[in-house]
Amino acid sequence: MEQLATGYVVRAEIWLGVTTLLYFLMNGAQVFETLVFVPKWTFSPPTHFNLLLDGRGTSLKLFWMVFHSLHEITFILAIIFCWKMHEVRNWLLILFAIHFGVRVWTIAYFAPQIIDFQKIAETPTLATKGLVNRMSLWQTLNYVRVAIFIAVSIGLLPLLAKVINLKQ
Protein backbone atom coordinates (compact mmCIF):
# COMPACT_ATOMS: atom_id res chain seq x y z
CA MET A 1 0.00 0.00 0.00
CA GLU A 2 1.38 3.41 -0.92
CA GLN A 3 2.51 5.85 1.75
CA LEU A 4 -0.55 7.87 2.79
CA ALA A 5 -0.67 11.17 4.63
CA THR A 6 -1.62 10.90 8.28
CA GLY A 7 -4.58 13.26 7.81
CA TYR A 8 -5.93 11.07 5.01
CA VAL A 9 -5.70 7.94 7.17
CA VAL A 10 -7.35 9.73 10.11
CA ARG A 11 -10.30 10.84 7.94
CA ALA A 12 -10.60 7.30 6.54
CA GLU A 13 -10.56 5.92 10.08
CA ILE A 14 -13.23 8.37 11.24
CA TRP A 15 -15.67 7.70 8.39
CA LEU A 16 -15.13 3.95 8.42
CA GLY A 17 -15.52 3.99 12.21
CA VAL A 18 -18.74 6.02 11.99
CA THR A 19 -20.26 3.76 9.35
CA THR A 20 -19.25 0.64 11.31
CA LEU A 21 -20.78 2.07 14.50
CA LEU A 22 -23.99 3.04 12.70
CA TYR A 23 -24.17 -0.39 11.09
CA PHE A 24 -23.92 -2.11 14.48
CA LEU A 25 -26.55 0.26 15.93
CA MET A 26 -28.78 -0.51 12.97
CA ASN A 27 -28.22 -4.23 13.54
CA GLY A 28 -29.22 -3.82 17.16
CA ALA A 29 -32.47 -2.16 16.11
CA GLN A 30 -33.07 -4.86 13.49
CA VAL A 31 -32.43 -7.68 15.96
CA PHE A 32 -34.76 -6.02 18.50
CA GLU A 33 -37.45 -5.56 15.86
CA THR A 34 -37.00 -9.14 14.60
CA LEU A 35 -37.04 -10.78 18.03
CA VAL A 36 -39.52 -8.54 19.87
CA PHE A 37 -41.76 -6.58 17.51
CA VAL A 38 -42.19 -8.97 14.55
CA PRO A 39 -43.41 -11.88 16.72
CA LYS A 40 -46.07 -9.56 18.21
CA TRP A 41 -47.65 -8.55 14.89
CA THR A 42 -47.21 -11.97 13.26
CA PHE A 43 -48.97 -13.74 16.11
CA SER A 44 -52.48 -14.72 15.04
CA PRO A 45 -52.79 -12.80 11.75
CA PRO A 46 -54.48 -10.55 10.84
CA THR A 47 -55.76 -9.61 14.31
CA HIS A 48 -52.40 -8.16 15.41
CA PHE A 49 -51.61 -6.38 12.14
CA ASN A 50 -52.98 -3.20 13.71
CA LEU A 51 -49.55 -2.87 15.37
CA LEU A 52 -48.27 -1.93 11.90
CA LEU A 53 -50.62 1.00 11.38
CA ASP A 54 -49.30 4.57 11.33
CA GLY A 55 -50.73 6.60 14.17
CA ARG A 56 -52.35 3.60 15.84
CA GLY A 57 -49.52 1.13 15.99
CA THR A 58 -45.76 1.21 16.07
CA SER A 59 -44.83 2.44 12.61
CA LEU A 60 -41.11 2.20 12.12
CA LYS A 61 -41.16 3.53 8.55
CA LEU A 62 -39.72 6.98 9.36
CA PHE A 63 -37.13 5.52 11.74
CA TRP A 64 -35.81 3.08 9.12
CA MET A 65 -35.88 5.64 6.30
CA VAL A 66 -33.79 8.09 8.33
CA PHE A 67 -31.47 5.46 9.80
CA HIS A 68 -30.73 3.74 6.48
CA SER A 69 -30.28 7.05 4.66
CA LEU A 70 -27.85 8.34 7.28
CA HIS A 71 -25.95 5.08 7.31
CA GLU A 72 -25.71 4.87 3.54
CA ILE A 73 -24.33 8.42 3.38
CA THR A 74 -21.63 7.51 5.90
CA PHE A 75 -20.91 4.25 4.06
CA ILE A 76 -20.35 6.17 0.82
CA LEU A 77 -18.15 8.67 2.67
CA ALA A 78 -16.13 5.78 4.09
CA ILE A 79 -15.60 4.46 0.57
CA ILE A 80 -14.56 7.92 -0.65
CA PHE A 81 -12.14 8.49 2.23
CA CYS A 82 -10.66 4.99 1.91
CA TRP A 83 -10.34 5.21 -1.88
CA LYS A 84 -6.52 5.31 -1.94
CA MET A 85 -6.36 2.19 0.25
CA HIS A 86 -6.99 -0.25 -2.57
CA GLU A 87 -7.57 -3.41 -0.54
CA VAL A 88 -9.84 -1.63 1.95
CA ARG A 89 -11.67 0.18 -0.87
CA ASN A 90 -12.26 -3.02 -2.82
CA TRP A 91 -13.70 -4.82 0.20
CA LEU A 92 -15.84 -1.78 1.05
CA LEU A 93 -17.21 -1.82 -2.50
CA ILE A 94 -18.04 -5.53 -2.18
CA LEU A 95 -19.72 -5.01 1.20
CA PHE A 96 -21.61 -1.99 -0.13
CA ALA A 97 -22.80 -4.00 -3.14
CA ILE A 98 -24.11 -6.71 -0.80
CA HIS A 99 -25.72 -4.06 1.42
CA PHE A 100 -27.26 -2.35 -1.62
CA GLY A 101 -28.60 -5.69 -2.90
CA VAL A 102 -30.32 -6.35 0.41
CA ARG A 103 -31.74 -2.80 0.40
CA VAL A 104 -33.17 -3.38 -3.08
CA TRP A 105 -34.64 -6.68 -1.85
CA THR A 106 -36.13 -4.78 1.11
CA ILE A 107 -37.74 -2.18 -1.14
CA ALA A 108 -38.93 -4.73 -3.69
CA TYR A 109 -40.23 -7.41 -1.33
CA PHE A 110 -40.38 -6.53 2.37
CA ALA A 111 -41.82 -3.02 2.14
CA PRO A 112 -44.68 -3.94 -0.25
CA GLN A 113 -45.57 -6.90 1.96
CA ILE A 114 -45.72 -4.68 5.07
CA ILE A 115 -47.86 -2.17 3.17
CA ASP A 116 -50.20 -5.00 2.20
CA PHE A 117 -50.33 -6.22 5.80
CA GLN A 118 -51.18 -2.64 6.86
CA LYS A 119 -54.03 -2.57 4.33
CA ILE A 120 -55.33 -5.83 5.75
CA ALA A 121 -55.18 -4.29 9.25
CA GLU A 122 -57.28 -1.36 8.03
CA THR A 123 -59.74 -3.59 6.16
CA PRO A 124 -59.66 -7.14 7.57
CA THR A 125 -61.95 -8.36 4.79
CA LEU A 126 -58.94 -8.06 2.47
CA ALA A 127 -57.34 -10.98 4.28
CA THR A 128 -56.78 -13.77 1.80
CA LYS A 129 -56.15 -17.46 1.93
CA GLY A 130 -52.48 -18.09 2.35
CA LEU A 131 -52.01 -15.04 4.58
CA VAL A 132 -50.36 -17.12 7.30
CA ASN A 133 -47.99 -18.63 4.73
CA ARG A 134 -47.14 -15.18 3.28
CA MET A 135 -46.49 -13.79 6.70
CA SER A 136 -44.42 -16.82 7.72
CA LEU A 137 -42.33 -16.51 4.55
CA TRP A 138 -41.83 -12.79 5.25
CA GLN A 139 -40.69 -13.59 8.79
CA THR A 140 -38.28 -16.34 7.65
CA LEU A 141 -36.79 -14.21 4.89
CA ASN A 142 -36.43 -11.36 7.38
CA TYR A 143 -34.13 -13.60 9.46
CA VAL A 144 -31.98 -14.10 6.35
CA ARG A 145 -31.99 -10.36 5.61
CA VAL A 146 -30.94 -9.44 9.16
CA ALA A 147 -28.21 -12.12 9.11
CA ILE A 148 -26.80 -10.66 5.88
CA PHE A 149 -26.78 -7.16 7.38
CA ILE A 150 -24.98 -8.51 10.46
CA ALA A 151 -22.44 -10.30 8.25
CA VAL A 152 -21.75 -7.06 6.36
CA SER A 153 -21.18 -5.17 9.60
CA ILE A 154 -18.82 -7.88 10.85
CA GLY A 155 -17.01 -7.62 7.52
CA LEU A 156 -16.32 -3.95 8.26
CA LEU A 157 -14.35 -4.76 11.43
CA PRO A 158 -11.14 -6.13 9.83
CA LEU A 159 -11.17 -3.21 7.38
CA LEU A 160 -11.42 -0.75 10.25
CA ALA A 161 -8.58 -2.57 12.04
CA LYS A 162 -6.45 -2.36 8.89
CA VAL A 163 -7.03 1.41 8.64
CA ILE A 164 -6.29 1.93 12.34
CA ASN A 165 -3.05 -0.07 11.95
CA LEU A 166 -1.93 2.21 9.10
CA LYS A 167 -1.43 5.04 11.61
CA GLN A 168 1.15 3.03 13.49
BELKABEL-V564449 format. One record per residue. N is the residue number from 1. RES is the residue in one small letter. SS is DSSP state (A for helix, B for strand, O for the rest). OMEGA is omega in whole degrees, -180 to 180 (999 if undefined). Layout:
N RES SS OMEGA
N RES SS OMEGA
//
This chain:
1 m O -178
2 e O 178
3 q O -177
4 l O 178
5 a O -179
6 t A 179
7 g A 179
8 y A -179
9 v A 179
10 v A 179
11 r A 177
12 a A 179
13 e A -179
14 i A -175
15 w A 176
16 l A 177
17 g A 180
18 v A -178
19 t A 178
20 t A 178
21 l A 179
22 l A 179
23 y A 179
24 f A 175
25 l A 178
26 m A 178
27 n A 177
28 g A 179
29 a A 180
30 q A 179
31 v A 177
32 f A -179
33 e A -178
34 t A -176
35 l A -177
36 v A -173
37 f A -177
38 v A 178
39 p A 179
40 k A -177
41 w A 178
42 t A 179
43 f O 176
44 s O 180
45 p O -4
46 p O -174
47 t O -179
48 h O 179
49 f A 180
50 n A 176
51 l A -178
52 l A -172
53 l O 175
54 d O 177
55 g O -179
56 r O -178
57 g O -180
58 t O 180
59 s O -180
60 l O -176
61 k A -178
62 l A 179
63 f A -176
64 w A 178
65 m A -180
66 v A -177
67 f A -180
68 h A -180
69 s A 179
70 l A -179
71 h A -178
72 e A 175
73 i A -180
74 t A 178
75 f A 178
76 i A 177
77 l A 177
78 a A 178
79 i A -180
80 i A -176
81 f A 176
82 c O -172
83 w O -178
84 k O 178
85 m O -168
86 h A -178
87 e A 178
88 v A -180
89 r A -177
90 n A 178
91 w A 176
92 l A 179
93 l A 177
94 i A 180
95 l A 179
96 f A 178
97 a A 177
98 i A 178
99 h A -179
100 f A 177
101 g A 179
102 v A 176
103 r A 177
104 v A 177
105 w A 179
106 t A -178
107 i A -177
108 a A -176
109 y A -171
110 f A -178
111 a A 179
112 p A 178
113 q A 178
114 i A 179
115 i A 178
116 d A 177
117 f A 176
118 q A 178
119 k A 177
120 i A 178
121 a A 180
122 e A -178
123 t O -175
124 p A 179
125 t A 177
126 l A -179
127 a O -176
128 t O 172
129 k O 180
130 g O -179
131 l A -180
132 v A 179
133 n A 178
134 r A -178
135 m A 178
136 s A 177
137 l A 179
138 w A -178
139 q A 179
140 t A 179
141 l A 177
142 n A 176
143 y A 179
144 v A -179
145 r A -180
146 v A 179
147 a A 179
148 i A 178
149 f A 178
150 i A 179
151 a A 178
152 v A -179
153 s A 177
154 i A 178
155 g A 178
156 l A -174
157 l A 179
158 p A 178
159 l A 177
160 l A 179
161 a A 179
162 k A 179
163 v A 179
164 i A -179
165 n A 178
166 l A 180
167 k O -174
168 q O 999
//
